[in-house]
């Protein structure tokens, strides 16, 4: 039985019989990406926005003080103020809407400096650790392949090992709905070396970090990577002609598509202990409307003010629904 996955308004996708959620081909009029996780909603269906602490709600430090490292939350949502530059064709036209185009380009340029400032403060001033810039694309590629391979095979323990809580819960839910007689195989055919990924197949679009002031030697680093690839998924049905006979495997369908995805990987640090890189999910490029309305992108703020604003939003009340 094919499973479904809720998408943001205005998007579309196909579900193959295996239950693997496959992006529409890039050769279509517009691209879509697999969206296993959302900025405002986690995959268990609960809101994951950040709110200011109230008298009736204990602080994030109090709630996590006595938790062991393995039980600490690893799904804090997408860092507020993350700007992801859209593809060239999805940007406002420089001829038809020059002001909107310049606003997007200027916002992207400002966030580049802010992001580097946050990394400089987090890695060198707060934790004295290397930047590891060369490892970012390799880590994203490795986690993506592990996630799709484990999902196709139905390997739930492996999914929970390197995926954030919200993403793993959603994938496990889809695996449990899958027909037991189906066998699914996923293959990465190749990375598409396009200009949108600097002819590498993977391009880092955002790299940000922030410390958690309430918890010493603690923080989060989050990286968004654009991936262009060709992927293949095949579904087979395993049947027994009669009891005791050798199972017969019949190929049901094979699908090969070009995909554009925005993977979000993160590394959490609690009280000086590094939890390692995990896959948070996927997100979408920043829209013009968000770039205009989001207070984080408002003009007049310095890079340090934006970094402090991000830290305050992350620790103001911890994850929880807005009121």
MARMIBA-18693 format. One line per 4 residues: number of its first residue (from 1); their letters; for each residue x, y, z of N, C-alpha, C. Coordinates in Angstrom, 3 decimals. Layout:
N
NUM = a = X Y Z X Y Z X Y Z  ... $
//
This chain:
323
1 = xxxx = 0.859 -1.194 0.000 0.000 0.000 0.000 0.884 1.229 0.000  0.664 2.119 -0.919 1.496 3.315 -1.004 1.148 4.254 0.120  2.148 4.934 0.635 1.936 5.883 1.716 1.945 7.286 1.173  1.418 8.216 1.934 1.376 9.612 1.511 2.129 10.469 2.472 $
5 = xxxx = 2.559 11.590 1.989 3.329 12.523 2.811 2.818 13.914 2.546  2.509 14.647 3.604 1.940 15.984 3.470 2.996 16.949 2.972  2.646 17.743 1.973 3.562 18.712 1.370 3.078 20.116 1.638  3.998 21.089 1.563 3.574 22.480 1.661 2.627 22.833 0.538 $
9 = xxxx = 1.793 23.848 0.766 0.812 24.257 -0.238 1.512 24.656 -1.517  0.947 24.233 -2.628 1.491 24.626 -3.926 2.513 23.678 -4.482  2.784 22.541 -3.810 3.761 21.593 -4.313 3.060 20.318 -4.716  3.757 19.486 -5.501 3.190 18.222 -5.939 4.271 17.176 -5.974 $
13 = xxxx = 3.855 15.942 -5.903 4.819 14.856 -5.932 4.114 13.573 -6.292  4.921 12.537 -6.570 4.363 11.231 -6.869 4.822 10.225 -5.829  3.981 9.244 -5.568 4.352 8.143 -4.692 4.425 6.888 -5.530  5.572 6.244 -5.551 5.682 4.987 -6.269 5.176 3.876 -5.361 $
17 = xxxx = 4.867 2.689 -5.878 4.297 1.629 -5.046 5.145 1.262 -3.853  6.438 1.499 -3.916 7.308 1.127 -2.807 7.097 1.996 -1.596  6.502 3.156 -1.755 6.368 4.076 -0.638 7.487 5.083 -0.586  8.454 5.009 -1.506 9.528 5.996 -1.533 9.017 7.243 -2.232 $
21 = xxxx = 9.203 8.367 -1.595 8.693 9.647 -2.097 9.703 10.225 -3.066  9.366 10.287 -4.352 10.330 10.657 -5.385 9.974 12.014 -5.970  11.013 12.832 -6.162 10.820 14.184 -6.690 10.426 14.135 -8.153  9.723 15.185 -8.578 9.413 15.308 -9.992 10.696 15.589 -10.763 $
25 = xxxx = 10.706 15.216 -12.015 11.885 15.404 -12.854 12.210 16.880 -13.007  13.499 17.184 -13.026 13.929 18.564 -13.197 13.627 19.074 -14.601  13.329 18.166 -15.506 13.036 18.595 -16.866 11.626 19.130 -16.996  10.824 18.988 -15.957 9.472 19.541 -15.986 9.546 21.046 -15.836 $
29 = xxxx = 8.357 21.706 -15.844 8.340 23.159 -15.792 8.961 23.703 -14.536  8.791 23.024 -13.410 9.395 23.476 -12.163 9.800 22.261 -11.365  10.791 22.404 -10.529 11.296 21.264 -9.778 10.573 21.155 -8.442  10.547 19.967 -7.899 10.062 19.736 -6.553 11.109 18.890 -5.852 $
33 = xxxx = 11.156 18.979 -4.548 12.092 18.156 -3.802 11.348 17.368 -2.743  11.901 16.263 -2.349 11.314 15.487 -1.270 11.392 16.297 -0.007  10.301 16.448 0.669 10.269 17.275 1.867 9.899 16.406 3.056  10.882 15.700 3.603 10.619 14.831 4.738 10.410 15.615 6.020 $
37 = xxxx = 10.870 16.864 6.067 10.738 17.660 7.277 10.479 19.096 6.895  9.745 19.811 7.726 9.369 21.183 7.451 10.004 22.116 8.462  10.069 23.390 8.091 10.614 24.374 9.012 9.706 24.587 10.210  8.400 24.666 9.976 7.475 24.985 11.056 6.826 23.770 11.676 $
41 = xxxx = 6.919 22.593 11.026 6.316 21.396 11.584 7.331 20.278 11.599  7.363 19.518 12.682 8.193 18.319 12.659 7.386 17.198 12.046  8.010 16.041 11.792 7.352 15.008 11.025 6.401 14.166 11.840  6.343 14.386 13.124 5.342 13.703 13.921 4.040 14.484 13.923 $
45 = xxxx = 4.016 15.636 13.250 2.807 16.421 13.136 2.643 17.457 14.217  3.659 17.660 15.079 3.548 18.629 16.153 4.311 19.878 15.771  3.776 21.076 16.089 4.495 22.320 15.790 5.834 22.359 16.484  6.846 22.935 15.811 8.189 23.004 16.379 8.704 24.433 16.384 $
49 = xxxx = 7.796 25.409 16.496 8.230 26.791 16.557 8.801 27.100 17.922  9.561 28.189 18.006 10.167 28.594 19.257 9.402 29.770 19.830  9.200 29.772 21.128 8.470 30.851 21.768 9.233 31.324 22.986  8.855 32.474 23.481 9.483 33.027 24.657 9.049 32.261 25.899 $
53 = xxxx = 9.957 32.142 26.864 9.662 31.398 28.078 8.593 32.118 28.896  7.725 31.339 29.545 6.698 31.872 30.420 6.933 31.361 31.823  6.204 31.914 32.778 6.399 31.523 34.166 6.026 30.064 34.392  5.042 29.572 33.662 4.583 28.202 33.876 5.438 27.174 33.148 $
57 = xxxx = 6.379 27.633 32.270 7.189 26.715 31.487 8.643 26.763 31.954  9.217 25.608 32.354 10.619 25.608 32.770 11.531 25.935 31.606  12.697 26.456 31.913 13.642 26.837 30.864 14.188 25.590 30.181  14.783 25.820 28.992 15.373 24.722 28.230 16.488 24.059 29.036 $
61 = xxxx = 17.248 24.851 29.801 18.326 24.305 30.610 17.783 23.380 31.685  16.685 23.785 32.348 16.091 22.963 33.402 15.549 21.656 32.843  14.904 21.718 31.658 14.299 20.525 31.095 15.334 19.502 30.648  16.530 19.949 30.263 17.528 19.027 29.718 18.702 18.784 30.652 $
65 = xxxx = 18.693 19.389 31.832 19.855 19.335 32.718 20.214 17.907 33.108  19.228 17.099 33.481 19.489 15.763 33.990 19.328 14.668 32.949  19.125 15.044 31.677 18.956 14.035 30.636 20.303 13.461 30.220  20.376 12.129 29.996 21.609 11.566 29.417 21.745 12.005 27.968 $
69 = xxxx = 22.961 11.894 27.418 23.249 12.388 26.076 22.357 11.728 25.030  22.062 10.430 25.201 21.276 9.707 24.200 19.812 10.128 24.177  19.321 10.750 25.256 17.912 11.121 25.338 17.665 12.605 25.071  18.695 13.370 24.870 18.523 14.790 24.616 17.858 15.006 23.257 $
73 = xxxx = 17.026 16.031 23.108 16.342 16.264 21.831 17.333 16.562 20.718  17.058 16.006 19.543 17.938 16.264 18.397 17.175 16.861 17.222  15.950 17.296 17.460 15.152 17.908 16.401 14.661 19.266 16.885  15.518 20.265 16.775 15.187 21.610 17.234 14.620 22.480 16.122 $
77 = xxxx = 14.413 21.910 14.953 13.892 22.678 13.833 15.004 23.359 13.043  14.617 24.024 11.975 15.582 24.759 11.157 15.956 26.045 11.878  17.244 26.369 11.906 17.692 27.575 12.585 16.974 28.795 12.017  16.437 29.664 12.860 15.723 30.853 12.376 16.645 31.755 11.565 $
81 = xxxx = 16.106 32.313 10.494 16.888 33.209 9.652 17.751 32.506 8.622  17.502 31.213 8.369 18.273 30.497 7.349 17.820 30.935 5.963  18.738 31.480 5.175 18.421 31.928 3.819 19.012 30.941 2.823  18.156 30.429 1.939 18.591 29.471 0.923 18.285 30.079 -0.441 $
85 = xxxx = 19.317 30.428 -1.160 19.142 31.094 -2.448 18.492 30.156 -3.455  17.373 30.589 -4.087 16.702 29.739 -5.081 17.544 29.576 -6.337  17.117 28.651 -7.190 17.732 28.515 -8.494 17.530 29.798 -9.304  18.387 29.992 -10.291 18.341 31.211 -11.098 16.966 31.425 -11.711 $
89 = xxxx = 16.363 30.345 -12.223 15.062 30.485 -12.886 13.934 30.802 -11.915  14.144 30.562 -10.631 13.117 30.824 -9.623 13.301 32.174 -8.938  14.347 32.903 -9.283 14.571 34.231 -8.727 13.747 35.262 -9.506  13.388 36.398 -8.896 12.689 37.458 -9.638 13.531 37.927 -10.823 $
93 = xxxx = 12.871 38.256 -11.909 13.573 38.681 -13.113 14.250 40.035 -12.883  15.507 40.132 -13.299 16.243 41.376 -13.145 15.663 42.462 -14.058  14.939 42.060 -15.127 14.367 43.021 -16.062 12.940 43.402 -15.675  12.150 42.419 -15.216 10.760 42.684 -14.885 10.587 43.195 -13.454 $
97 = xxxx = 11.407 42.692 -12.524 11.306 43.091 -11.110 12.701 43.348 -10.550  13.373 44.384 -11.031 14.763 44.619 -10.600 14.887 44.868 -9.106  13.921 45.565 -8.508 14.007 45.852 -7.073 13.914 44.564 -6.255  13.008 43.666 -6.635 12.866 42.401 -5.916 14.117 41.538 -6.091 $
101 = xxxx = 14.667 41.554 -7.287 15.869 40.756 -7.536 17.045 41.272 -6.712  17.209 42.586 -6.668 18.298 43.158 -5.880 18.099 42.897 -4.393  16.846 42.881 -3.942 16.576 42.579 -2.534 17.001 41.154 -2.197  16.689 40.207 -3.072 17.091 38.810 -2.840 18.612 38.662 -2.857 $
105 = xxxx = 19.267 39.297 -3.826 20.723 39.186 -3.932 21.400 39.832 -2.716  20.900 40.975 -2.283 21.495 41.663 -1.144 21.267 40.886 0.155  20.084 40.306 0.317 19.807 39.497 1.505 20.714 38.275 1.549  20.909 37.656 0.383 21.801 36.488 0.318 23.231 36.880 0.673 $
109 = xxxx = 23.688 38.028 0.177 25.043 38.486 0.470 25.220 38.777 1.958  24.219 39.409 2.573 24.300 39.708 4.010 24.354 38.440 4.841  23.556 37.442 4.459 23.539 36.208 5.251 24.852 35.442 5.124  25.553 35.598 3.999 26.856 34.949 3.864 27.822 35.446 4.942 $
113 = xxxx = 27.864 36.743 5.149 28.747 37.303 6.173 28.269 36.926 7.577  26.948 36.950 7.789 26.409 36.575 9.100 26.705 35.119 9.415  26.537 34.244 8.410 26.795 32.821 8.623 28.253 32.576 8.986  29.164 33.240 8.272 30.583 33.049 8.582 30.906 33.587 9.975 $
117 = xxxx = 30.274 34.701 10.342 30.479 35.234 11.687 29.994 34.281 12.757  28.858 33.623 12.519 28.350 32.665 13.508 29.273 31.459 13.635  29.853 31.010 12.502 30.793 29.888 12.558 32.077 30.276 13.286  32.547 31.490 13.018 33.777 31.961 13.657 33.597 32.018 15.175 $
121 = xxxx = 32.471 32.517 15.616 32.227 32.615 17.052 32.011 31.238 17.672  31.264 30.377 16.985 30.931 29.062 17.545 32.145 28.129 17.570  32.876 28.079 16.444 33.976 27.112 16.334 35.246 27.580 17.042  35.568 28.852 16.971 36.842 29.323 17.494 36.730 29.966 18.875 $
125 = xxxx = 35.728 30.800 19.058 35.621 31.500 20.331 34.978 30.652 21.420  33.891 29.931 21.078 33.140 29.205 22.089 33.621 27.777 22.314  34.099 27.092 21.253 34.392 25.659 21.386 35.786 25.249 20.938  36.542 26.138 20.263 37.903 25.825 19.829 37.952 24.529 19.026 $
129 = xxxx = 37.200 24.502 17.934 37.146 23.319 17.067 37.381 23.739 15.626  37.773 22.799 14.744 38.030 23.144 13.335 36.731 23.405 12.586  36.834 24.158 11.466 35.657 24.446 10.650 35.200 23.225 9.852  36.143 22.396 9.397 35.834 21.188 8.608 35.031 21.524 7.346 $
133 = xxxx = 35.443 22.572 6.646 34.728 22.969 5.441 34.775 21.894 4.354  35.904 21.189 4.230 36.059 20.206 3.160 35.192 18.970 3.351  34.726 18.729 4.553 33.968 17.509 4.835 32.467 17.676 4.618  31.990 18.888 4.411 30.550 19.133 4.420 29.814 18.382 3.314 $
137 = xxxx = 30.282 18.491 2.079 29.595 17.819 0.974 29.678 16.302 1.110  30.808 15.812 1.585 30.971 14.361 1.762 30.000 13.830 2.818  29.853 14.558 3.924 28.929 14.137 4.985 27.499 14.131 4.477  27.107 15.179 3.750 25.746 15.251 3.212 25.473 14.114 2.241 $
141 = xxxx = 26.437 13.844 1.359 26.282 12.755 0.394 26.141 11.413 1.101  26.972 11.190 2.095 26.942 9.920 2.817 25.628 9.716 3.555  25.141 10.759 4.226 23.886 10.645 4.969 22.695 10.451 4.037  22.703 11.135 2.891 21.608 10.974 1.940 21.537 9.546 1.425 $
145 = xxxx = 22.673 8.987 1.034 22.688 7.621 0.523 22.297 6.623 1.608  22.753 6.831 2.830 22.375 5.938 3.921 20.879 5.999 4.191  20.326 7.200 4.153 18.910 7.357 4.444 18.042 6.649 3.407  18.296 6.886 2.113 17.471 6.280 1.084 17.663 4.759 1.022 $
149 = xxxx = 18.890 4.307 1.203 19.137 2.869 1.179 18.449 2.172 2.348  18.566 2.739 3.542 17.931 2.141 4.721 16.416 2.187 4.608  15.892 3.274 4.063 14.448 3.385 3.895 13.929 2.345 2.910  14.647 2.149 1.802 14.223 1.147 0.821 14.251 -0.255 1.419 $
153 = xxxx = 15.249 -0.556 2.221 15.377 -1.888 2.814 14.511 -2.070 4.057  13.951 -0.978 4.556 13.142 -1.067 5.763 13.963 -1.269 7.017  15.192 -0.745 7.015 16.098 -0.910 8.153 15.827 0.184 9.185  14.895 -0.059 10.092 14.468 0.950 11.054 15.574 1.316 12.049 $
157 = xxxx = 16.302 0.370 12.646 17.381 0.758 13.576 18.422 1.667 12.945  18.761 1.421 11.687 19.754 2.247 11.008 19.221 3.662 10.776  17.940 3.769 10.432 17.322 5.083 10.226 17.355 5.892 11.508  17.017 5.270 12.623 16.995 5.979 13.898 18.392 6.363 14.368 $
161 = xxxx = 19.398 5.710 13.837 20.767 5.980 14.273 21.292 7.300 13.736  20.958 7.651 12.475 21.563 8.849 11.880 20.538 9.869 11.390  19.246 9.671 11.680 18.227 10.651 11.308 17.672 11.312 12.562  17.299 12.582 12.453 16.683 13.288 13.566 15.338 12.656 13.897 $
165 = xxxx = 14.852 12.930 15.098 13.650 12.263 15.596 12.456 12.431 14.675  12.197 13.666 14.240 11.032 13.894 13.401 11.114 13.153 12.078  12.277 13.179 11.448 12.471 12.495 10.175 12.356 10.990 10.345  13.003 10.433 11.361 12.982 8.984 11.565 11.569 8.490 11.849 $
169 = xxxx = 10.790 9.235 12.630 9.414 8.824 12.921 8.578 8.763 11.650  8.767 9.729 10.773 8.005 9.744 9.533 8.392 8.588 8.618  9.685 8.325 8.501 10.143 7.232 7.651 9.697 5.885 8.198  9.792 5.704 9.506 9.358 4.449 10.126 7.871 4.233 9.905 $
173 = xxxx = 7.091 5.297 9.998 5.652 5.196 9.787 5.356 4.725 8.360  6.111 5.225 7.373 5.905 4.799 5.993 6.343 3.356 5.775  7.426 2.962 6.422 7.897 1.574 6.295 6.868 0.608 6.858  6.277 0.947 7.995 5.305 0.063 8.633 4.035 -0.084 7.803 $
177 = xxxx = 3.724 0.905 6.960 2.553 0.827 6.097 2.836 0.059 4.802  4.085 -0.254 4.556 4.467 -0.912 3.312 3.994 -2.370 3.295  3.627 -2.850 2.120 3.218 -4.243 1.952 4.409 -5.163 2.226  4.274 -6.127 3.149 5.415 -7.010 3.476 5.929 -7.811 2.286 $
181 = xxxx = 5.085 -8.000 1.274 5.518 -8.792 0.122 6.310 -7.969 -0.888  6.480 -6.677 -0.642 7.218 -5.824 -1.566 8.698 -5.757 -1.197  9.521 -5.731 -2.195 10.953 -5.539 -2.023 11.348 -4.293 -2.804  11.996 -3.358 -2.127 12.337 -2.076 -2.741 13.853 -1.924 -2.805 $
185 = xxxx = 14.328 -1.416 -3.912 15.757 -1.131 -4.075 15.916 0.298 -4.581  16.817 1.040 -3.939 17.119 2.414 -4.341 18.568 2.487 -4.792  18.798 3.214 -5.896 20.154 3.335 -6.434 20.425 4.783 -6.803  21.570 5.285 -6.374 22.039 6.584 -6.831 22.782 6.364 -8.140 $
189 = xxxx = 22.170 6.768 -9.242 22.775 6.547 -10.558 24.024 7.411 -10.706  23.868 8.724 -10.454 25.014 9.632 -10.509 24.591 11.006 -9.989  25.576 11.795 -9.630 25.324 13.192 -9.309 25.374 14.002 -10.600  24.437 14.913 -10.745 24.362 15.746 -11.943 25.189 17.007 -11.722 $
193 = xxxx = 26.258 17.144 -12.456 27.196 18.258 -12.264 26.712 19.468 -13.054  25.786 20.206 -12.446 25.163 21.348 -13.098 25.726 22.654 -12.549  25.515 23.760 -13.268 25.979 25.058 -12.754 25.389 25.402 -11.392  24.168 24.943 -11.114 23.518 25.264 -9.843 24.231 24.644 -8.649 $
197 = xxxx = 25.093 23.656 -8.913 25.888 23.056 -7.830 27.384 23.208 -8.107  27.734 24.245 -8.853 29.146 24.511 -9.195 29.795 23.314 -9.883  29.009 22.585 -10.675 29.470 21.428 -11.447 30.036 20.323 -10.555  29.544 20.237 -9.328 30.012 19.215 -8.383 28.915 18.231 -7.999 $
201 = xxxx = 27.656 18.581 -8.231 26.555 17.721 -7.823 26.038 18.052 -6.436  26.882 18.643 -5.586 26.489 19.077 -4.248 27.082 20.458 -3.995  26.258 21.349 -3.456 26.716 22.708 -3.171 26.173 23.159 -1.816  27.047 23.661 -0.971 26.638 24.167 0.338 25.946 25.509 0.150 $
205 = xxxx = 24.688 25.595 0.575 23.905 26.815 0.413 23.845 27.631 1.705  24.010 26.982 2.830 23.961 27.671 4.116 24.737 26.857 5.131  25.541 27.526 5.942 26.305 26.876 7.003 26.299 27.804 8.200  25.541 27.443 9.240 25.322 28.329 10.383 25.510 27.555 11.684 $
209 = xxxx = 25.793 28.298 12.732 25.971 27.668 14.047 25.635 28.672 15.131  25.217 28.161 16.256 24.937 29.014 17.411 25.134 28.219 18.692  25.668 28.883 19.691 25.798 28.280 21.012 24.494 28.478 21.780  24.263 27.623 22.760 23.107 27.753 23.635 23.579 28.368 24.941 $
213 = xxxx = 23.269 29.648 25.178 23.812 30.358 26.343 23.441 29.712 27.668  22.284 29.049 27.741 21.853 28.464 28.998 22.611 27.199 29.359  23.260 26.567 28.371 23.968 25.306 28.605 25.418 25.488 28.164  26.375 25.418 29.088 27.787 25.629 28.724 28.266 24.595 27.707 $
217 = xxxx = 29.138 25.044 26.796 29.747 24.165 25.792 28.707 23.389 24.994  27.615 24.052 24.658 26.534 23.397 23.925 26.103 24.285 22.758  25.657 23.658 21.690 25.200 24.426 20.542 24.829 23.518 19.390  24.563 24.131 18.260 24.159 23.384 17.075 24.767 24.028 15.840 $
221 = xxxx = 25.238 23.194 14.922 25.689 23.638 13.611 24.803 22.976 12.570  24.299 23.754 11.650 23.333 23.256 10.672 23.751 23.694 9.272  23.767 22.749 8.337 24.223 22.993 6.973 23.139 22.574 5.990  22.863 23.431 5.020 21.923 23.108 3.950 22.718 22.899 2.668 $
225 = xxxx = 22.507 21.748 2.018 23.253 21.386 0.815 22.271 21.140 -0.327  22.496 21.823 -1.438 21.702 21.548 -2.645 22.321 20.357 -3.363  21.488 19.374 -3.693 21.956 18.152 -4.342 21.192 17.959 -5.642  21.910 17.797 -6.732 21.290 17.440 -8.011 21.789 16.047 -8.386 $
229 = xxxx = 20.856 15.126 -8.568 21.247 13.737 -8.787 20.220 13.015 -9.634  20.645 11.889 -10.180 19.733 10.969 -10.877 19.601 9.724 -10.009  18.360 9.393 -9.668 18.087 8.290 -8.757 17.157 7.286 -9.404  17.326 6.030 -9.021 16.498 4.958 -9.562 15.876 4.170 -8.412 $
233 = xxxx = 14.598 3.848 -8.551 13.891 3.041 -7.561 13.158 1.921 -8.274  13.358 0.704 -7.799 12.654 -0.451 -8.372 11.887 -1.167 -7.278  10.707 -1.676 -7.639 9.848 -2.396 -6.713 9.571 -3.787 -7.255  9.768 -4.778 -6.412 9.500 -6.164 -6.785 8.498 -6.762 -5.812 $
237 = xxxx = 7.773 -7.757 -6.269 6.805 -8.460 -5.434 7.280 -9.885 -5.238  7.356 -10.293 -3.991 7.819 -11.633 -3.648 6.617 -12.498 -3.314  6.465 -13.592 -4.038 5.326 -14.491 -3.835 5.802 -15.933 -3.747  5.037 -16.736 -3.045 5.267 -18.175 -2.982 4.143 -18.861 -3.755 $
241 = xxxx = 4.524 -19.637 -4.772 3.522 -20.335 -5.579 2.753 -21.333 -4.731  3.471 -22.034 -3.881 2.837 -22.963 -2.950 3.687 -23.055 -1.696  3.088 -23.587 -0.635 3.780 -23.648 0.643 5.052 -24.476 0.521  6.135 -23.918 1.074 7.428 -24.610 1.064 8.240 -24.363 -0.182 $
245 = xxxx = 7.638 -23.749 -1.189 8.371 -23.502 -2.432 9.297 -22.301 -2.275  10.266 -22.198 -3.174 11.184 -21.059 -3.170 10.429 -19.808 -3.602  10.577 -18.695 -2.868 9.862 -17.461 -3.235 10.243 -16.994 -4.639  9.249 -16.495 -5.354 9.458 -15.987 -6.705 9.398 -14.468 -6.659 $
249 = xxxx = 10.422 -13.834 -7.191 10.486 -12.370 -7.187 10.127 -11.832 -8.565  9.115 -10.974 -8.603 8.642 -10.408 -9.861 8.805 -8.897 -9.841  9.471 -8.356 -10.839 9.671 -6.910 -10.915 8.352 -6.233 -11.256  7.949 -5.271 -10.432 6.693 -4.558 -10.634 6.914 -3.256 -11.391 $
253 = xxxx = 7.880 -2.456 -10.948 8.107 -1.165 -11.597 9.524 -0.696 -11.343  10.010 0.123 -12.252 11.317 0.772 -12.114 11.159 2.229 -12.532  11.689 3.125 -11.728 11.569 4.555 -12.024 12.936 5.212 -11.860  13.320 5.995 -12.855 14.580 6.743 -12.796 14.282 8.209 -13.056 $
257 = xxxx = 14.727 9.080 -12.159 14.413 10.504 -12.268 15.583 11.379 -11.858  15.587 12.610 -12.405 16.527 13.649 -11.994 15.885 14.439 -10.860  16.649 14.667 -9.793 16.089 15.292 -8.592 16.933 16.478 -8.142  16.254 17.474 -7.594 16.899 18.597 -6.922 16.414 18.588 -5.478 $
261 = xxxx = 17.342 18.510 -4.537 16.975 18.412 -3.124 17.820 19.370 -2.295  17.243 19.788 -1.178 17.953 20.653 -0.238 18.030 19.921 1.102  19.141 19.221 1.292 19.330 18.425 2.504 19.785 19.317 3.652  19.280 19.023 4.838 19.679 19.743 6.047 20.364 18.747 6.969 $
265 = xxxx = 21.660 18.948 7.204 22.396 18.105 8.144 22.791 18.963 9.346  22.957 18.323 10.487 23.245 19.084 11.695 24.167 18.305 12.625  24.872 19.064 13.446 25.759 18.481 14.456 25.452 19.161 15.786  24.964 18.393 16.750 24.602 18.916 18.065 25.711 18.674 19.061 $
269 = xxxx = 25.887 19.622 19.963 26.907 19.529 21.007 26.248 19.870 22.340  26.340 18.942 23.307 25.729 19.136 24.629 26.806 18.970 25.699  27.001 20.018 26.474 27.956 19.979 27.587 29.320 19.433 27.160  29.783 19.877 26.012 31.098 19.469 25.523 31.123 18.142 24.799 $
273 = xxxx = 29.992 17.436 24.708 29.923 16.144 24.020 29.319 16.318 22.638  30.048 15.871 21.632 29.610 15.985 20.241 28.752 14.774 19.881  27.506 15.019 19.416 26.608 13.925 19.074 26.813 13.429 17.639  27.640 14.093 16.860 27.909 13.662 15.491 26.886 14.180 14.505 $
277 = xxxx = 27.183 14.008 13.217 26.328 14.522 12.152 25.100 13.641 11.977  23.943 14.281 11.855 22.687 13.590 11.585 21.952 14.320 10.467  20.998 13.621 9.862 20.185 14.203 8.806 18.887 14.705 9.420  18.655 16.022 9.363 17.441 16.608 9.927 16.249 16.440 8.993 $
281 = xxxx = 16.502 16.529 7.687 15.414 16.408 6.723 15.716 17.235 5.495  14.680 17.800 4.913 14.829 18.642 3.735 14.018 19.906 3.910  14.376 20.917 3.151 13.668 22.188 3.212 13.541 22.738 1.799  12.990 23.913 1.681 12.788 24.559 0.385 13.560 25.872 0.320 $
285 = xxxx = 13.853 26.366 -0.879 14.544 27.651 -1.003 13.715 28.785 -0.412  14.377 29.846 -0.031 13.706 31.015 0.536 12.947 31.760 -0.557  11.716 32.080 -0.285 10.895 32.813 -1.242 11.072 34.320 -1.053  10.661 35.071 -2.054 10.724 36.535 -1.966 9.859 37.038 -0.813 $
289 = xxxx = 8.687 36.449 -0.639 7.795 36.868 0.434 8.443 36.678 1.800  9.106 35.545 2.001 9.762 35.307 3.273 10.929 36.262 3.477  11.668 36.531 2.412 12.798 37.447 2.517 12.344 38.857 2.886  11.117 39.209 2.521 10.589 40.533 2.832 9.959 40.572 4.222 $
293 = xxxx = 9.234 39.509 4.597 8.447 39.528 5.824 9.186 39.017 7.053  10.181 38.167 6.876 10.878 37.596 8.029 11.639 38.695 8.778  11.367 38.895 10.087 12.060 39.946 10.845 13.574 39.750 10.884  14.021 38.507 10.756 15.462 38.247 10.808 16.191 38.900 9.639 $
297 = xxxx = 15.514 39.049 8.503 16.136 39.638 7.323 15.908 41.139 7.240  15.346 41.734 8.279 15.047 43.160 8.264 16.327 43.979 8.142  16.297 45.100 7.403 17.502 45.936 7.265 17.824 46.654 8.566  19.074 47.091 8.683 19.480 47.874 9.846 20.112 47.072 10.963 $
301 = xxxx = 20.156 45.723 10.850 20.767 44.894 11.882 22.186 44.537 11.480  23.100 44.621 12.425 24.478 44.218 12.166 24.587 42.702 12.213  25.730 42.178 11.765 25.938 40.732 11.770 25.867 40.178 13.193  26.488 40.880 14.169 26.467 40.411 15.556 25.062 40.455 16.126 $
305 = xxxx = 24.275 41.450 15.748 22.894 41.536 16.226 22.066 40.377 15.675  22.321 39.984 14.442 21.599 38.856 13.873 21.990 37.551 14.573  23.261 37.396 14.890 23.709 36.195 15.597 23.080 36.118 16.983  23.078 37.247 17.694 22.466 37.263 19.023 20.966 37.015 18.933 $
309 = xxxx = 20.325 37.541 17.910 18.896 37.304 17.721 18.619 35.823 17.504  19.468 35.146 16.725 19.304 33.730 16.483 19.447 32.939 17.778  20.433 33.295 18.606 20.639 32.590 19.878 19.454 32.793 20.809  18.909 33.995 20.834 17.763 34.256 21.695 16.539 33.474 21.250 $
313 = xxxx = 16.332 33.372 19.936 15.183 32.627 19.438 15.317 31.141 19.720  16.558 30.640 19.723 16.769 29.221 19.971 16.583 28.849 21.431  16.844 29.783 22.321 16.835 29.451 23.760 15.747 30.175 24.528  14.930 30.959 23.840 13.914 31.727 24.563 12.958 30.871 25.334 $
317 = xxxx = 12.491 29.753 24.772 11.566 28.905 25.493 11.652 27.457 25.074  12.641 27.162 24.220 12.758 25.794 23.752 11.665 25.485 22.743  11.706 24.267 22.147 10.709 23.912 21.166 9.344 23.765 21.796  8.353 24.252 21.097 6.989 24.148 21.609 6.050 24.930 20.723 $
321 = xxx = 4.772 24.653 20.785 3.829 25.313 19.906 3.604 26.752 20.290  3.341 27.551 19.305 3.022 28.941 19.558 1.638 29.059 20.156  1.430 30.107 20.932 0.118 30.376 21.486 -0.450 31.609 20.826 $
//
